[in-house]
Amino acid sequence: MKVAEEYTLPLTWLLDVQEHDPMTNVRLYHNEYLHRIPSWHEIGLHLAFDASRTNTVQRGDLIRVGKDILKQFSIKPTAFRAGNGDLEPDDLKALEDIGILVDATLGSYTARPTDAPSKPYHPAYEHLHREGSAKIIVAPIAHNNGVRGYLDEGFDRLKGVIDAQLAVSEYLGLGLSDTVSNGDTLRKTVVYLKSQWARFVTLTQLVSEL
């Protein structure tokens, strides 16, 4: 938050909802952190699907549960990311049905195919990595040579991902986790990107400008 305020950096905060413990993380953020996040930031939904045999909730139903939980805390999410890169084509319509405008799952955990779009795009309903007719926009996380565009990796590794992405696209999607102390890395990243004349936007603001 200190770095974001120092550089007027709008962030998209994705609150985690899990099938077997849906309220805990959202309640924690609501009680401890949300009042510290300025209104010019964005709050979205991060959903962890349970792929184990004990899974008793259909994916579409869990997506709706995630929306309803955030709604209880007066949050209407329009940005989304699935935990561990676990997004399936059938999820797209369910996400659209709850009002999600932009997904930032792809590249957040595993690499994308080399021929996948490197800039935001409307995916095909039957294939996430191809352009198509879906209403939702995919804003992929940068990924290069096995390194994802996450600040958790540290700036020295992240810089190579940034340079590779900016060589092919004017769009750069990055992420970070709240389980890693990323303050110094965020500051270095912002300073470096400002030297490249970067402009920073939330995920939903990005969609509004496309």
C-alpha positions in Angstrom: 0.0 0.0 0.0 2.9 2.4 0.8 4.3 1.9 -2.7 0.9 2.2 -4.4 0.3 5.5 -2.6 3.8 6.8 -3.3 3.4 6.3 -7.1 -0.4 6.6 -7.3 -0.4 3.0 -8.5 -3.9 1.5 -9.0 -4.0 -2.2 -8.1 -6.5 -5.0 -8.6 -6.9 -6.9 -5.4 -8.3 -10.4 -5.9 -10.0 -11.8 -2.7 -9.7 -15.6 -2.4 -12.7 -17.8 -2.1 -12.3 -21.6 -1.6 -14.9 -24.2 -1.7 -14.4 -25.7 1.7 -13.7 -22.5 3.5 -15.3 -19.7 1.5 -15.7 -16.9 4.0 -12.4 -16.9 6.0 -10.1 -15.0 3.7 -12.8 -12.5 2.6 -13.8 -11.8 6.2 -10.1 -11.3 7.1 -9.6 -8.7 4.4 -12.9 -7.0 5.1 -12.0 -6.6 8.8 -8.3 -5.9 8.5 -7.4 -4.4 5.1 -10.3 -3.2 2.9 -10.7 0.1 4.8 -7.0 0.8 3.9 -7.5 0.3 0.2 -8.3 3.6 -1.6 -11.4 3.7 -3.8 -9.3 4.1 -7.0 -8.1 0.6 -6.5 -10.2 -2.4 -7.6 -11.5 -5.5 -5.7 -12.0 -8.7 -7.7 -12.5 -12.4 -7.2 -9.9 -15.1 -6.9 -11.4 -18.5 -6.8 -9.7 -21.8 -5.9 -11.5 -24.8 -7.5 -11.2 -28.0 -5.6 -10.2 -30.6 -8.1 -10.0 -33.5 -5.6 -12.4 -36.4 -5.4 -14.0 -34.7 -2.4 -15.2 -31.9 -4.6 -19.0 -31.7 -4.2 -19.7 -28.3 -5.9 -19.9 -27.8 -9.7 -17.5 -25.2 -11.1 -20.3 -22.9 -12.3 -22.0 -23.1 -8.9 -18.8 -22.3 -7.1 -18.3 -19.2 -9.4 -21.7 -18.0 -8.3 -20.9 -18.7 -4.7 -17.8 -16.5 -5.0 -19.8 -13.7 -6.4 -22.5 -14.0 -3.6 -19.8 -14.0 -0.9 -18.2 -10.8 -2.1 -21.7 -9.3 -2.6 -22.3 -9.8 1.2 -19.4 -7.4 1.7 -20.7 -4.8 -0.8 -18.2 -5.9 -3.5 -19.3 -6.4 -7.1 -16.4 -8.1 -8.8 -15.7 -7.6 -12.5 -12.1 -9.0 -12.5 -11.3 -12.6 -11.9 -8.4 -15.0 -11.6 -8.6 -18.8 -10.9 -6.1 -20.3 -8.4 -3.2 -22.3 -9.8 -4.0 -21.3 -13.4 -7.1 -23.6 -13.1 -9.4 -22.1 -15.7 -11.5 -24.2 -18.1 -13.3 -23.2 -21.3 -16.7 -24.0 -19.7 -16.0 -21.5 -16.9 -16.2 -18.5 -19.4 -20.0 -18.4 -19.6 -20.4 -18.8 -15.9 -18.0 -15.9 -15.3 -19.9 -13.8 -17.8 -23.2 -14.6 -16.1 -22.0 -13.1 -12.8 -20.7 -10.0 -14.5 -17.0 -10.7 -14.8 -15.5 -8.6 -17.6 -11.8 -9.6 -17.5 -9.9 -12.7 -16.5 -6.2 -12.7 -15.6 -5.7 -16.5 -15.0 -3.7 -17.5 -18.1 0.0 -17.2 -17.4 -0.4 -16.7 -13.7 0.8 -20.2 -12.9 1.9 -22.1 -16.0 3.3 -21.0 -19.4 1.0 -20.2 -22.3 1.4 -21.7 -25.8 3.8 -19.8 -27.9 1.2 -18.9 -30.5 -1.3 -17.6 -27.8 -2.1 -13.9 -28.0 0.3 -11.8 -25.9 -2.2 -8.9 -25.5 -5.8 -8.8 -24.1 -8.2 -10.7 -26.3 -11.7 -12.3 -26.4 -11.1 -16.0 -26.2 -13.0 -18.8 -28.0 -15.6 -20.5 -25.8 -14.0 -23.9 -26.7 -10.3 -22.9 -26.5 -8.9 -20.5 -24.0 -5.7 -19.7 -25.9 -7.4 -18.7 -29.2 -9.3 -15.6 -30.1 -13.0 -16.0 -30.4 -16.5 -14.7 -29.6 -16.5 -14.7 -25.8 -17.7 -11.5 -24.2 -15.1 -11.7 -21.4 -11.6 -10.4 -22.1 -8.5 -12.5 -21.2 -5.6 -10.3 -19.9 -2.8 -12.8 -19.8 0.0 -12.6 -17.2 3.4 -12.2 -18.8 5.5 -15.4 -19.0 8.9 -16.1 -20.5 11.2 -19.1 -20.4 9.5 -20.8 -17.5 9.4 -17.6 -15.4 6.0 -16.1 -14.8 5.4 -12.3 -14.5 5.0 -12.5 -10.7 6.8 -10.1 -8.4 7.2 -13.1 -6.0 10.1 -14.1 -8.3 12.1 -11.1 -7.4 13.0 -8.2 -9.7 16.2 -9.7 -11.1 14.2 -12.6 -12.6 11.1 -10.5 -13.3 13.0 -8.0 -15.5 13.7 -10.6 -18.1 10.0 -11.4 -18.3 9.1 -7.7 -18.6 11.6 -7.0 -21.4 10.5 -10.0 -23.3 6.8 -9.0 -23.1 7.4 -5.4 -24.0 9.3 -6.6 -27.1 6.2 -8.1 -28.5 3.3 -6.1 -27.0 2.6 -2.7 -25.4 0.5 -4.6 -22.8 2.2 -6.0 -19.7 0.2 -8.1 -17.1 1.9 -8.7 -13.7 0.8 -10.3 -10.5 2.0 -10.7 -6.9 0.9 -12.6 -3.8 0.2 -11.4 -0.3 2.2 -14.3 1.1 5.4 -12.8 -0.1 7.0 -9.4 1.1 6.9 -7.7 -2.3 7.3 -4.0 -1.3 10.8 -3.5 -2.5 10.3 -5.6 -5.7 7.1 -3.5 -6.5 9.0 -0.3 -6.1 11.8 -1.4 -8.3 9.3 -2.7 -10.9 7.4 0.6 -10.9 10.5 2.7 -11.3 11.8 0.5 -14.1 8.4 0.6 -15.9 8.1 4.4 -15.5 11.5 4.7 -17.2 9.8 2.8 -20.1 6.9 5.4 -20.1 4.4 2.9 -18.7 1.0 3.8 -17.6 -0.7 1.7 -14.9 -4.4 0.6 -14.8 -6.6 -1.9 -13.0 -7.9 -4.9 -14.9 -11.4 -3.4 -15.4 -10.0 0.0 -16.4 -8.0 -1.8 -19.0 -11.1 -3.4 -20.5 -12.9 0.0 -20.5 -10.1 1.4 -22.7 -10.0 -1.4 -25.3 
